[in-house]
Amino acid sequence: MKNANGGFCFILHSHIPYVKKAGTWPFGEEWLLEGLLETYIPLLDVFYELKENNIPYKATIDITPVLIEQLADEYFIKRFEEFVSEKIKRAEFDIEKFSARHQSDYKCLAEFYRNIFVKILDNFKNKYQRNIIAAFKKLQDDNNIEIMTSAATNGYLPLLSCDSSIYAQLKIGIDTYKKHFDRKPKGVWLPECAYRQGKNVQAGNKESYRSPSLDKFLCDLGVEYFIVDSSGIECGQAFCENKKIEQTTLLPYLTRDGVAVFGRDKETGQLVWSSEHGYPADGKYREFYKNDYDSGLQYWRVTSTKVDLGLKEIYNLKNVSEKIKEDAGHFSNVVERKLDEFNKKNGDYGMITAPYDAELFGHWWFEGIEWLKQVLIKISQNPKVSLLTPSEYLQEHKPKCVAEIAESSWGEDSNHYMWLNPETKWMWPYIHDAELQMEDVVQIFKNNNIPANTLRTLKQAARELLLLQSSDWAFLITTKQAKEYATERFLLHFNRFCRLAAAIEEQGIETNEFLTFLKETENIDTVFSEIDFRDFAKVVIKD
């Protein structure tokens, strides 16, 4: 570790909801395929390039279990090859189209895209051997990156009514991680950075009880650290030697259960996230929302955030390289300044935790992958800042202080509104009823010798409940990005769960009609093949 003033950590949160055989375009499988093409493989390319050039970089990435399972699915491996091959054809179509129109600037861009697609497909097949998860695993095994896990299907944990569901989401997430990475995860990404304090809960018609804070679940599962939004730290309280102190996101804390918590840094977050003032809003960068009518490819630049899409100017590759380096330099300087000021004021070795959606880079912000690369290079060369993973920081600088974390999320207004509001409140009774029903079903069978078809049904019911709990459906309804699609998916998983649970309770599993339904459902919702339905057994975790 360098003789630095503090550490810096990129945390890239990678998540796509379960989309197998659930629509293609504009909603469904294309979300995953675009993520692979525009973010995950380009990110791997950068990580391996830095590694091969002996750049001492470090980064942390969390890959949600439901995304891991999809990336490892042979179905999506084949679909991705078809998808990129089609992209190559579209680029070649545009090359001929723009050539015939004598639009040389557009033709050059089309050739640029074709070359990118060809390279990515070649790397996918040959460099990464069609196994993206294994490629990330090697980087972790070689100590270049740290991979975190998350809840199984990115369920919004604070709003689940049963501790059994919170436990199952986290336990299945950890088990999936072990399956693919051959080790236990050190850190957990709480979905949406959403934290719940301990509270009294009324679960259906059952008696109210005291449900513990989320860090208690993490402690019981052996997790070392997790991430919260800045508001979780700033609106909470911190103590050293039982004396209240001023809290800061530039230091991690211990919860009262002994799990370390890192707070998201607000200033570095806004430099990237802000839709008006963030780097991606610069006029030189590529415009996300305007596509070619024929191919769907993007040939325009932001120009200005106040300019109508019809007035966007053509994207100019020559103007971008220096702008990326300029923004990377600015970001690196901000990191250095913040750590230097904190060190001088407090004498502490600070830590800037900078979490972002991974899909922001490459997919939403086309130049973002190269920007990440340039930031990692610049900070790796800066003697005042160390690139660290959270667990590396904790090895050298064990937190001295304890924090009581405020109820929070990284959603709008830092609360639960994005997932619980007038548009989505109808969804939660469905989820809560299914949680209780799953607990009851597990209680019946958890100690029994179970017939084969009954076991299949129990496992599929557990999968459907996890998919029903995905936070994505409420989020997409709230933002109106895909309201009808999200509503349909939510009700689909609920209806599948209800039919599976009813067959178990009514002993109607062995009918031909039901077994046909079960097989069809298993062929679509194939995620978590080794799931143990007993993970949904009622648990008692004391606050």
C-alpha positions as CSV (number, residue, x, y, z in Angstrom):
1,M,0.0,0.0,0.0
2,K,1.4,3.4,-1.0
3,N,2.1,6.1,1.6
4,A,-1.1,7.8,0.7
5,N,-3.7,10.0,2.4
6,G,-6.5,7.5,1.8
7,G,-8.1,5.0,-0.5
8,F,-10.5,5.0,-3.4
9,C,-12.9,2.3,-4.5
10,F,-15.0,2.0,-7.6
11,I,-18.0,-0.4,-6.9
12,L,-19.8,-1.3,-10.0
13,H,-23.3,-2.7,-9.4
14,S,-24.2,-5.1,-12.2
15,H,-27.8,-6.3,-12.4
16,I,-30.4,-7.3,-15.0
17,P,-33.7,-8.8,-13.9
18,Y,-34.6,-12.3,-15.0
19,V,-35.6,-12.0,-18.7
20,K,-35.2,-15.5,-20.2
21,K,-38.0,-16.2,-22.7
22,A,-39.9,-13.2,-21.4
23,G,-39.9,-10.8,-24.3
24,T,-37.1,-9.6,-26.6
25,W,-37.5,-6.0,-27.8
26,P,-38.1,-3.3,-26.5
27,F,-38.3,-5.1,-23.1
28,G,-36.9,-8.4,-22.1
29,E,-33.9,-10.4,-23.3
30,E,-32.4,-7.4,-25.1
31,W,-31.7,-5.8,-21.7
32,L,-29.2,-8.6,-20.9
33,L,-27.8,-8.9,-24.4
34,E,-27.1,-5.1,-24.6
35,G,-25.5,-5.3,-21.1
36,L,-23.1,-8.0,-22.4
37,L,-22.3,-6.2,-25.6
38,E,-22.0,-2.6,-24.3
39,T,-20.9,-3.0,-20.6
40,Y,-19.8,-6.4,-19.3
41,I,-17.4,-7.5,-22.1
42,P,-16.0,-4.0,-22.6
43,L,-15.4,-3.8,-18.9
44,L,-13.6,-7.2,-19.0
45,D,-11.5,-5.9,-21.9
46,V,-10.4,-2.9,-19.9
47,F,-9.6,-5.0,-16.8
48,Y,-7.5,-7.5,-18.8
49,E,-5.8,-4.7,-20.7
50,L,-4.7,-3.0,-17.5
51,K,-3.6,-6.3,-16.1
52,E,-1.6,-7.2,-19.2
53,N,0.0,-3.7,-19.1
54,N,1.0,-4.2,-15.4
55,I,-1.2,-1.3,-14.2
56,P,-1.7,-1.9,-10.5
57,Y,-5.5,-1.3,-10.6
58,K,-8.1,-2.5,-8.1
59,A,-11.9,-2.4,-8.5
60,T,-14.9,-4.0,-6.9
61,I,-17.9,-5.3,-8.8
62,D,-21.1,-6.9,-7.6
63,I,-22.9,-9.2,-9.9
64,T,-26.4,-10.0,-8.7
65,P,-27.0,-13.8,-8.4
66,V,-29.9,-13.6,-11.0
67,L,-27.5,-12.0,-13.5
68,I,-24.8,-14.5,-12.8
69,E,-27.2,-17.4,-13.5
70,Q,-28.3,-15.8,-16.7
71,L,-24.8,-15.1,-18.0
72,A,-23.8,-18.7,-17.3
73,D,-26.9,-20.1,-19.1
74,E,-26.2,-21.8,-22.4
75,Y,-29.4,-20.3,-23.7
76,F,-28.1,-16.8,-23.4
77,I,-24.7,-17.7,-24.6
78,K,-26.2,-18.8,-27.9
79,R,-28.6,-15.8,-28.0
80,F,-25.7,-13.4,-27.5
81,E,-23.8,-14.8,-30.5
82,E,-26.9,-14.4,-32.6
83,F,-27.5,-10.9,-31.2
84,V,-24.0,-9.6,-32.0
85,S,-24.0,-11.2,-35.5
86,E,-27.2,-9.3,-36.2
87,K,-25.5,-6.1,-35.0
88,I,-22.7,-6.7,-37.4
89,K,-25.2,-7.1,-40.2
90,R,-26.9,-3.9,-39.3
91,A,-23.6,-2.0,-39.2
92,E,-22.7,-3.4,-42.7
93,F,-26.2,-2.4,-44.0
94,D,-25.5,1.2,-42.7
95,I,-22.1,1.2,-44.3
96,E,-23.6,0.5,-47.7
97,K,-26.5,2.9,-47.1
98,F,-24.2,5.8,-46.1
99,S,-21.8,5.0,-48.9
100,A,-24.6,5.3,-51.5
101,R,-25.6,8.6,-50.0
102,H,-22.0,9.9,-50.0
103,Q,-22.3,10.5,-46.2
104,S,-18.7,9.7,-45.4
105,D,-18.9,10.8,-41.7
106,Y,-21.8,8.5,-41.0
107,K,-20.1,5.7,-43.0
108,C,-17.0,6.0,-40.8
109,L,-19.1,5.7,-37.7
110,A,-20.8,2.6,-39.1
111,E,-17.4,1.1,-39.8
112,F,-16.4,2.0,-36.3
113,Y,-19.4,0.1,-34.9
114,R,-18.8,-2.9,-37.1
115,N,-15.2,-3.2,-35.9
116,I,-16.3,-3.0,-32.3
117,F,-19.0,-5.7,-32.7
118,V,-16.5,-8.0,-34.5
119,K,-13.9,-7.5,-31.8
120,I,-16.4,-8.2,-28.9
121,L,-17.7,-11.3,-30.6
122,D,-14.2,-12.6,-31.2
123,N,-13.2,-11.9,-27.6
124,F,-16.3,-13.5,-26.3
125,K,-15.7,-16.7,-28.2
126,N,-11.9,-16.9,-28.1
127,K,-10.4,-14.8,-25.3
128,Y,-13.2,-15.5,-22.7
129,Q,-14.2,-18.9,-24.1
130,R,-17.9,-17.9,-24.0
131,N,-17.7,-17.9,-20.2
132,I,-18.0,-14.4,-18.8
133,I,-18.4,-15.5,-15.2
134,A,-15.1,-17.5,-15.4
135,A,-13.4,-14.4,-16.9
136,F,-14.4,-12.3,-13.9
137,K,-13.5,-15.2,-11.5
138,K,-10.0,-15.3,-12.9
139,L,-9.6,-11.5,-12.2
140,Q,-10.6,-12.1,-8.6
141,D,-8.4,-15.1,-8.2
142,D,-5.5,-13.0,-9.5
143,N,-6.4,-10.3,-6.9
144,N,-7.2,-7.6,-9.5
145,I,-10.8,-7.2,-8.5
146,E,-13.1,-8.1,-5.7
147,I,-16.6,-9.5,-6.5
148,M,-19.5,-8.9,-4.1
149,T,-22.8,-10.7,-4.0
150,S,-26.3,-9.5,-3.5
151,A,-29.8,-10.7,-2.7
152,A,-30.9,-13.5,-5.1
153,T,-33.2,-11.5,-7.4
154,N,-32.5,-8.0,-6.2
155,G,-35.5,-8.1,-3.9
156,Y,-36.3,-4.9,-2.1
157,L,-35.5,-6.3,1.4
158,P,-36.9,-3.5,3.6
159,L,-40.4,-4.0,2.3
160,L,-40.6,-7.8,2.6
161,S,-42.8,-8.8,5.4
162,C,-41.2,-12.1,6.5
163,D,-37.7,-12.6,7.8
164,S,-37.7,-15.9,6.0
165,S,-37.8,-14.1,2.7
166,I,-35.0,-11.7,3.6
167,Y,-32.9,-14.7,4.8
168,A,-33.7,-16.7,1.7
169,Q,-32.8,-13.8,-0.7
170,L,-29.4,-13.4,1.0
171,K,-28.7,-17.0,1.7
172,I,-29.4,-18.1,-1.9
173,G,-27.4,-15.1,-3.1
174,I,-24.4,-16.3,-1.1
175,D,-24.9,-19.9,-2.2
176,T,-25.0,-18.9,-5.9
177,Y,-21.8,-16.9,-5.4
178,K,-20.0,-19.9,-3.9
179,K,-21.2,-22.1,-6.8
180,H,-19.7,-19.8,-9.4
181,F,-16.7,-18.4,-7.7
182,D,-15.5,-21.2,-5.4
183,R,-15.3,-19.0,-2.4
184,K,-17.4,-17.2,0.2
185,P,-18.2,-13.5,-0.6
186,K,-16.8,-10.9,1.7
187,G,-19.2,-8.2,0.8
188,V,-22.9,-7.9,0.1
189,W,-24.6,-5.3,-2.0
190,L,-28.0,-4.6,-0.4
191,P,-30.4,-4.1,-3.4
192,E,-30.9,-0.4,-4.1
193,C,-28.5,0.3,-1.1
194,A,-31.8,-0.1,0.8
195,Y,-31.3,-0.4,4.6
196,R,-34.0,-1.3,7.1
197,Q,-33.7,-0.7,10.8
198,G,-35.2,-3.1,13.3
199,K,-38.9,-2.6,13.7
200,N,-42.2,-4.1,14.7
201,V,-43.8,-6.0,11.9
202,Q,-47.4,-7.2,11.3
203,A,-47.3,-10.2,9.0
204,G,-50.7,-10.9,7.6
205,N,-53.1,-12.1,10.3
206,K,-50.2,-13.3,12.5
207,E,-49.1,-11.5,15.7
208,S,-46.7,-8.6,15.4
209,Y,-43.1,-9.2,16.3
210,R,-39.8,-7.4,16.4
211,S,-37.9,-7.9,13.1
212,P,-34.1,-7.2,13.2
213,S,-32.2,-4.7,11.2
214,L,-30.7,-6.0,7.9
215,D,-27.1,-6.0,9.2
216,K,-28.1,-8.7,11.7
217,F,-29.0,-11.0,8.8
218,L,-25.6,-10.2,7.2
219,C,-23.8,-10.9,10.5
220,D,-25.5,-14.3,10.9
221,L,-24.6,-15.2,7.3
222,G,-20.9,-14.3,7.9
223,V,-20.7,-11.2,5.7
224,E,-17.9,-8.8,6.4
225,Y,-19.2,-5.6,4.9
226,F,-22.0,-3.9,2.9
227,I,-22.7,-0.5,1.3
228,V,-25.4,2.1,2.1
229,D,-26.3,5.4,0.6
230,S,-24.7,8.5,1.9
231,S,-28.0,9.4,3.7
232,G,-27.8,6.2,5.7
233,I,-24.6,7.5,7.3
234,E,-25.4,11.2,7.4
235,C,-28.9,10.8,8.8
236,G,-27.8,8.2,11.3
237,Q,-25.5,8.5,14.3
238,A,-21.9,7.5,15.0
239,F,-20.2,6.7,18.3
240,C,-16.6,6.2,19.4
241,E,-16.1,4.9,22.9
242,N,-19.8,5.5,23.5
243,K,-19.4,9.2,22.7
244,K,-21.4,10.6,19.8
245,I,-19.2,12.0,17.0
246,E,-19.8,13.7,13.7
247,Q,-20.5,11.0,11.1
248,T,-18.8,11.0,7.6
249,T,-18.9,8.8,4.5
250,L,-15.1,9.0,4.3
251,L,-14.8,6.3,6.9
252,P,-16.4,2.9,7.3
253,Y,-18.1,2.0,10.6
254,L,-19.0,-1.1,12.4
255,T,-22.7,-1.8,13.1
256,R,-23.6,-3.0,16.6
257,D,-23.5,-6.5,15.2
258,G,-19.9,-6.1,14.0
259,V,-20.5,-5.8,10.2
260,A,-18.5,-3.0,8.5
261,V,-20.5,-0.5,6.5
262,F,-19.3,1.9,3.8
263,G,-21.3,4.9,2.8
264,R,-21.6,6.1,-0.8
265,D,-19.7,9.3,-1.4
266,K,-22.1,12.0,-2.6
267,E,-19.7,14.4,-4.4
268,T,-18.0,11.9,-6.7
269,G,-21.4,10.3,-7.3
270,Q,-22.9,13.5,-8.6
271,L,-19.9,14.1,-11.0
272,V,-21.1,11.1,-12.9
273,W,-24.8,10.7,-12.0
274,S,-26.1,14.2,-12.5
275,S,-28.2,14.4,-15.6
276,E,-27.5,18.1,-16.0
277,H,-24.0,18.6,-14.7
278,G,-22.5,15.1,-14.8
279,Y,-19.8,14.2,-17.3
280,P,-22.1,12.1,-19.6
281,A,-24.1,15.3,-20.3
282,D,-21.3,17.0,-22.1
283,G,-22.1,17.9,-25.7
284,K,-19.2,16.0,-27.2
285,Y,-20.4,12.6,-25.8
286,R,-22.7,10.3,-27.7
287,E,-26.4,10.8,-27.4
288,F,-28.2,7.7,-26.0
289,Y,-31.8,8.5,-26.9
290,K,-31.5,8.9,-30.7
291,N,-31.2,5.9,-33.0
292,D,-31.0,5.4,-36.7
293,Y,-34.4,4.4,-38.1
294,D,-33.1,1.4,-40.0
295,S,-30.3,-0.1,-37.9
296,G,-31.0,1.3,-34.4
297,L,-27.4,2.4,-34.1
298,Q,-26.5,5.7,-32.6
299,Y,-24.8,8.4,-34.8
300,W,-25.4,11.6,-32.9
301,R,-23.8,13.5,-30.0
302,V,-25.5,15.1,-27.0
303,T,-24.8,18.5,-28.5
304,S,-26.7,20.1,-25.6
305,T,-29.1,18.6,-23.0
306,K,-31.6,21.4,-24.0
307,V,-31.5,20.5,-27.7
308,D,-34.4,18.5,-29.2
309,L,-33.5,15.1,-30.5
310,G,-34.2,16.2,-34.1
311,L,-31.4,18.9,-33.8
312,K,-28.7,16.6,-32.5
313,E,-25.4,16.9,-34.4
314,I,-23.3,14.0,-35.7
315,Y,-21.0,12.3,-33.2
316,N,-17.4,13.1,-33.8
317,L,-14.9,10.5,-32.6
318,K,-12.0,12.9,-32.9
319,N,-13.4,15.3,-30.3
320,V,-13.9,12.6,-27.6
321,S,-10.6,11.2,-26.6
322,E,-9.2,14.4,-25.0
323,K,-12.6,15.1,-23.3
324,I,-12.5,11.7,-21.6
325,K,-9.0,12.3,-20.3
326,E,-10.0,15.8,-19.1
327,D,-13.0,14.4,-17.2
328,A,-10.9,11.5,-15.8
329,G,-8.3,14.0,-14.6
330,H,-10.9,16.2,-13.0
331,F,-12.4,13.2,-11.2
332,S,-9.0,12.0,-10.0
333,N,-8.2,15.5,-8.7
334,V,-11.4,15.6,-6.8
335,V,-10.6,12.3,-5.2
336,E,-7.1,13.5,-4.2
337,R,-8.4,16.8,-2.8
338,K,-11.1,15.2,-0.7
339,L,-8.8,12.6,0.9
340,D,-6.1,15.2,1.4
341,E,-8.5,17.6,3.2
342,F,-9.9,14.8,5.3
343,N,-6.5,13.6,6.3
344,K,-5.3,17.1,7.3
345,K,-8.4,17.8,9.3
346,N,-8.8,14.5,11.1
347,G,-5.5,12.7,10.7
348,D,-7.4,9.6,9.4
349,Y,-6.8,7.4,6.4
350,G,-10.0,8.0,4.6
351,M,-11.9,5.9,2.0
352,I,-14.0,7.2,-0.9
353,T,-16.6,4.6,-1.8
354,A,-17.9,5.3,-5.3
355,P,-20.7,3.0,-6.3
356,Y,-22.5,3.2,-9.7
357,D,-24.7,1.0,-11.8
358,A,-22.2,-0.8,-14.1
359,E,-24.6,-0.5,-17.0
360,L,-24.2,3.3,-16.8
361,F,-20.7,2.7,-18.3
362,G,-20.8,1.7,-22.0
363,H,-24.5,1.3,-22.3
364,W,-25.9,4.6,-21.1
365,W,-22.7,6.5,-21.3
366,F,-20.9,5.2,-24.3
367,E,-17.5,6.6,-23.4
368,G,-17.8,5.6,-19.7
369,I,-15.8,2.4,-20.0
370,E,-12.8,4.4,-21.4
371,W,-13.3,7.0,-18.7
372,L,-13.2,4.3,-16.0
373,K,-9.9,3.0,-17.5
374,Q,-8.4,6.5,-17.5
375,V,-9.4,7.1,-13.9
376,L,-7.9,3.8,-12.8
377,I,-4.7,4.6,-14.6
378,K,-4.5,8.1,-13.1
379,I,-5.2,7.1,-9.6
380,S,-2.8,4.1,-9.8
381,Q,0.0,6.6,-10.6
382,N,-1.0,9.0,-7.8
383,P,1.1,8.5,-4.7
384,K,-1.4,10.3,-2.5
385,V,-4.3,7.8,-3.3
386,S,-4.5,4.0,-3.0
387,L,-6.8,2.0,-5.1
388,L,-8.4,-0.5,-2.7
389,T,-11.2,-2.9,-2.4
390,P,-13.4,-2.6,0.7
391,S,-11.9,-5.8,2.3
392,E,-8.4,-4.6,1.7
393,Y,-9.2,-1.3,3.5
394,L,-10.6,-3.3,6.4
395,Q,-7.5,-5.4,6.7
396,E,-5.3,-2.4,7.2
397,H,-7.7,0.0,8.9
398,K,-10.3,-1.7,11.1
399,P,-13.1,0.7,11.9
400,K,-12.9,2.3,15.4
401,C,-16.4,3.7,15.6
402,V,-19.9,2.3,15.6
403,A,-22.8,3.6,13.5
404,E,-26.5,3.4,13.8
405,I,-27.6,3.6,10.2
406,A,-30.7,5.5,9.1
407,E,-33.5,3.9,7.1
408,S,-32.5,4.7,3.5
409,S,-31.9,3.8,-0.1
410,W,-30.1,5.3,-3.1
411,G,-33.4,6.0,-4.7
412,E,-35.0,9.4,-5.2
413,D,-35.1,11.3,-1.8
414,S,-33.1,8.4,-0.3
415,N,-36.2,6.6,0.9
416,H,-38.4,3.7,-0.2
417,Y,-40.7,5.8,-2.4
418,M,-39.5,4.5,-5.7
419,W,-40.7,1.0,-4.7
420,L,-43.7,1.9,-2.5
421,N,-46.0,4.7,-3.7
422,P,-49.5,5.1,-5.0
423,E,-48.6,3.4,-8.3
424,T,-47.1,0.3,-6.6
425,K,-48.7,-0.1,-3.3
426,W,-51.1,-2.7,-4.8
427,M,-48.2,-5.1,-5.4
428,W,-47.0,-5.6,-1.8
429,P,-50.0,-7.5,-0.4
430,Y,-49.5,-10.0,-3.3
431,I,-45.9,-10.4,-2.2
432,H,-46.6,-10.6,1.5
433,D,-49.4,-13.2,1.0
434,A,-47.0,-15.3,-1.1
435,E,-44.3,-15.1,1.6
436,L,-46.7,-16.4,4.3
437,Q,-48.0,-19.1,2.0
438,M,-44.4,-20.2,1.3
439,E,-43.6,-20.4,5.0
440,D,-46.6,-22.6,5.6
441,V,-45.8,-24.9,2.7
442,V,-42.2,-25.3,3.9
443,Q,-43.4,-26.1,7.4
444,I,-45.3,-29.1,6.0
445,F,-42.5,-30.6,4.0
446,K,-39.2,-29.5,5.6
447,N,-38.7,-32.8,7.5
448,N,-40.4,-35.2,5.1
449,N,-39.2,-37.6,2.5
450,I,-40.6,-35.8,-0.5
451,P,-41.7,-37.5,-3.7
452,A,-39.8,-36.4,-6.8
453,N,-42.6,-34.3,-8.5
454,T,-43.5,-32.7,-5.1
455,L,-39.9,-31.7,-4.7
456,R,-39.8,-30.2,-8.2
457,T,-42.9,-28.2,-7.4
458,L,-41.6,-26.9,-4.1
459,K,-38.3,-25.8,-5.8
460,Q,-40.2,-24.1,-8.6
461,A,-42.5,-22.3,-6.1
462,A,-39.4,-21.0,-4.3
463,R,-38.0,-19.7,-7.7
464,E,-41.3,-18.0,-8.5
465,L,-41.4,-16.3,-5.1
466,L,-37.9,-14.9,-5.6
467,L,-38.8,-13.7,-9.1
468,L,-42.0,-12.1,-7.8
469,Q,-39.9,-10.2,-5.1
470,S,-37.6,-8.6,-7.7
471,S,-37.4,-4.8,-7.0
472,D,-37.3,-4.2,-10.8
473,W,-41.0,-4.6,-11.3
474,A,-42.0,-1.8,-8.9
475,F,-39.1,0.4,-10.1
476,L,-40.2,0.1,-13.8
477,I,-43.8,0.9,-12.9
478,T,-42.8,4.0,-10.9
479,T,-40.5,5.3,-13.6
480,K,-42.9,4.4,-16.3
481,Q,-40.0,2.9,-18.3
482,A,-41.9,-0.3,-18.9
483,K,-45.0,-0.1,-16.8
484,E,-47.1,-2.6,-18.7
485,Y,-44.3,-5.1,-19.1
486,A,-43.4,-4.9,-15.4
487,T,-47.0,-5.3,-14.3
488,E,-47.4,-8.3,-16.6
489,R,-44.2,-10.0,-15.4
490,F,-45.1,-9.4,-11.7
491,L,-48.6,-11.0,-12.1
492,L,-47.2,-13.8,-14.2
493,H,-44.8,-14.9,-11.4
494,F,-47.5,-14.4,-8.8
495,N,-50.0,-16.6,-10.8
496,R,-47.3,-19.3,-11.3
497,F,-46.5,-19.3,-7.6
498,C,-50.2,-19.6,-6.7
499,R,-50.8,-22.5,-9.0
500,L,-47.7,-24.3,-7.7
501,A,-48.6,-23.7,-4.1
502,A,-52.2,-24.7,-4.7
503,A,-51.1,-28.0,-6.2
504,I,-48.9,-28.7,-3.2
505,E,-51.7,-27.9,-0.7
506,E,-54.4,-29.7,-2.6
507,Q,-52.3,-32.7,-3.5
508,G,-52.9,-32.2,-7.2
509,I,-49.4,-32.6,-8.4
510,E,-49.7,-35.9,-10.2
511,T,-52.3,-34.8,-12.8
512,N,-51.1,-34.6,-16.4
513,E,-52.3,-31.1,-16.8
514,F,-50.3,-29.9,-13.8
515,L,-47.2,-31.8,-14.7
516,T,-47.3,-30.2,-18.2
517,F,-47.6,-26.8,-16.6
518,L,-44.7,-27.6,-14.2
519,K,-42.4,-28.7,-17.0
520,E,-43.2,-25.6,-19.1
521,T,-42.5,-23.3,-16.1
522,E,-39.3,-25.1,-15.3
523,N,-38.1,-24.6,-18.9
524,I,-38.6,-20.9,-18.7
525,D,-37.8,-20.0,-15.1
526,T,-34.7,-22.1,-14.8
527,V,-32.7,-19.9,-12.5
528,F,-31.1,-21.3,-9.3
529,S,-31.2,-25.0,-10.3
530,E,-29.8,-26.1,-6.9
531,I,-32.3,-24.0,-4.9
532,D,-33.3,-25.4,-1.5
533,F,-36.9,-24.5,-0.7
534,R,-36.2,-24.9,3.0
535,D,-34.3,-21.6,2.9
536,F,-37.8,-20.1,3.2
537,A,-38.5,-21.8,6.5
538,K,-39.6,-19.4,9.2
539,V,-36.6,-18.0,11.0
540,V,-36.1,-16.4,14.3
541,I,-33.4,-13.7,14.2
542,K,-33.4,-11.6,17.3
543,D,-32.7,-7.9,17.0
